[in-house]
């Protein structure tokens, strides 16, 4: 059973409908990439799942439970967390203070051990606890943002554009860390502009067009799909909504 199941979700802002029946599944052992053109509804989909934008129809299930309409803080306590593209750390607070604020959703008895776990995963946190987050490089900020999300009872992360603006070396570090996080049994649903890199990393992928599902399949199959290659990996063209990638299973 998928850990996250999004079914026919319609959502948007005020009276502006953006998502028009989007569906997506993600397992606890998976990295799922969501790609598509600007304005396709990718980030809106993550925010709708996390309860940050208005939802009209459809459902969201997490670990078999219907969580449609739940507030973001309640979802965080359940193990589903969201890392936005920007404003994902408190720049005037130290690294230690950033972690402490995130840990406040946990019972007091669990906070210290939760912080210690992420400090092991992200050595910079233990090395520079008093450094203000606003003085970090872009790549380091992304790592701290991931660490903040992982302090909670993390089971699945929703990541909005983890790589834009990063240097090649910082991008490598962030994507390597995502693989390491997933190996701990934490699912990842990632919206990413770097389609080639995202699909190479992902077990499965979805392509959104105009607020609808256009293609889906394993990451490797989507990389080989001529429509995806033409549109997102160096060419131009038009995806036929409702078509799929090849039927080969996702990589393990």
N, C-alpha and C positions, 0 to 999 in steps of 0.2 A: 504494500500500500504506500502511496506517495505521502510524504510528510506534509507537503503543501499542495492543495488542489484548488485551482481557480477555475470557475466554470461560468462561461457566458457573461463576463463582467462588463457592465456598462457604468461609466463614471466620468467625471469631469469637474468643471469649475463653475459655480453659480448655475447659469442656464446654458453653459457651453458643454455639450456632450463631446468627449474626446475618445473614450473607449467604447467600441460598438460590438460587444460580445466576445471579448478576449478570454481565452482559456489557456491554462498552463499547469503543468504538474512538475514537482521537484521532490526528489528523495533526499533523505538525510546523508546519503553517501554520494551525492551528485553535486557537480558544478553545472549550473544551467545558464547559458548565455542568451541574452535577448538583444537582438540587433535590429536595425532598420533605419530609414532616413529620419532627419530632423522633423519633428512634428508628428511622428507616427504614434505617439502615445506611450513610449517605453517608460519614461520616468513617471508619468501619470499612473501607469499600471502598478508600479512599486508603491506609490503613495496611496493608491486606492486599496491595495492589499493591507497596508499598514494603518488604514483608517484616517489618512490625512486629507483626503479630498472626498467630495460628495459621490455617493454610489446610488445609482438608480435601480439597477437590476443585477442579477447574477449572485453567485455565492463564493465565499472563501472558506475553505476547511483547512484546519491545521491539526495534524495528528489525529485525524478522524472526527474532530469536533467542529461544528459550524461556528466560526468566529466572525461571520459577516456583521459589520456594525460595531465590533468591539473597539474601544478606545486604544490608542497607541500604547499607553502605559500598561494597560492590561495585557496586550500582546507581548510586550517586552518581558513581563513577569512570566508569561507562558513559554518563552524561549524563542520568540520571533522578533528580530531587531532589524532596524533600518539605518544604513549609513549614507547620508546625503552626499552629493558631489562637493558642495561647499558648506561653510559654516558647520563643520562636523567636529570641531574642537572648541574649547573655550580659550581663546588666544591670550587672555590676560592671566589665566591661571597656570600654575606649574603643571608638569606632567603628573606628579603625584596627586595634585588636587583634581585634575581631570578624571583620573581613575576613581578617586573617592566619590565625586559627584555621581558617576555612573553606578557605583556600587550601592548607592543609597536605596535602590529598589529592592535590594536583598535584605533578609533578616540580618541584624547586627552581628550575629554569631558566624555568619558565612562570609562577611565582607573581606576580612584579612586574607583568608585562603583563596578567595576568588581573585584578589589583586595579585597575590603571589603567583598564581597560575599564569596570568597574562604577562607578568614580569619575566617569567621563564621563556615565554614565547617571543617576547619583544624585549631584548636586552637593553635597548636604549632607555626604557622606563626605569630600570634599576640604576643605570649608569648616570642618568641626568634627572633625578626626581624633582629638583628645584628649578629646572629651566622652564621658562615660560613657553607655552605651546606656540605662541605667535612668533617666536624667534626661530622656529624650525624651518627646514627646507620643505618644499612641497611634498616630496616623497616621504619625509619623516612625519609630516602631519597626517598623511594617509595612513601610515602605520599606527599612529596614536589613535586615529579615528576608529580603526579596526579594533584596537585594543579596548577602547571604551565600550564598543558593542559586545565584546567577548567577556567583559567582566560580569555581565548579567548571565542568567541561566540560558546560555546560548545553545540553540539547536539548529537554527537556520538564519542566515544573514541575507538581507536584501541590500545590494550594493548598487548605488547610482553613479556610474561613470568613474571608476577608480583610477583611470590612467591619464585623462586629458591634462596637459600642461606639465607633465613630468618628463624629466630627461630620460634617455634610453636606459641608463643604469638604474635610476629610481623606479622606472616602470618594471624592469626585470625583478627588482627586489619586491615590489608589491605583488606581482603575479606569482612569484615563487612562494611568498607568504600565504597567498590564497590556497595554493596546492597543499601547503603544510597544514593550514587550518582545516581544509576538507579531509585530510588524512586523519584528523582527530574525531571524525564522525559528525562534522558540522556541515550541513547543507549550505549551498551558496546559490542565489539567483542574482545574476550580474547583468546590468544594463551597461553596454560598452560600445563606444564609437569605433575602437580599433577592432573591427570585425574579424580580421584574420587571426589576431592574437587571441581574442576571446574564444573563437570557435576551436582553435588548436588546443586550448586549455579545457574546454567544456566536454562533459560527457554527452550532453544534449543541448540543442539550441532551438530558438524560436525567432522567426522574422516577423515583425509587425509592419503593416502598411496601412496608413489612414485609420488607425485605431482598430484594426482587425488582424487576426492571424492570417499570414500569407503562406509561410512555409514552416515546417518543423522537421526535426530528425536528429540523428547523432551529430556531434560536432564535426567529426571527420567526414561524414556524408555531406553536410552542408558546405564544408570547404570545397568538396569536389563537385558540388551542384553547379551546373553552368549558369543558371539564373542568378545565384548568389555571387558567383565569381564575376559575372558581368556587371552587376549592380554595385557590389560592395568591395570587391577585391581588385578594382582597376578598370572597370568598364561602365557601360550604362545600358539600361533596358527597362523592361516592365515585368514585374512578377505577376503571375496569375494567381489571385487569391484562392485559397483552398487546396492548392497543390501541395505535395509533400516531397521530401527528399527520398532517397532510396530506402528500402525497407531493411537494410542491414542493421543489426543491433548496435546500440551505443557501446563505445569502448569501455573496458573495465578499468 
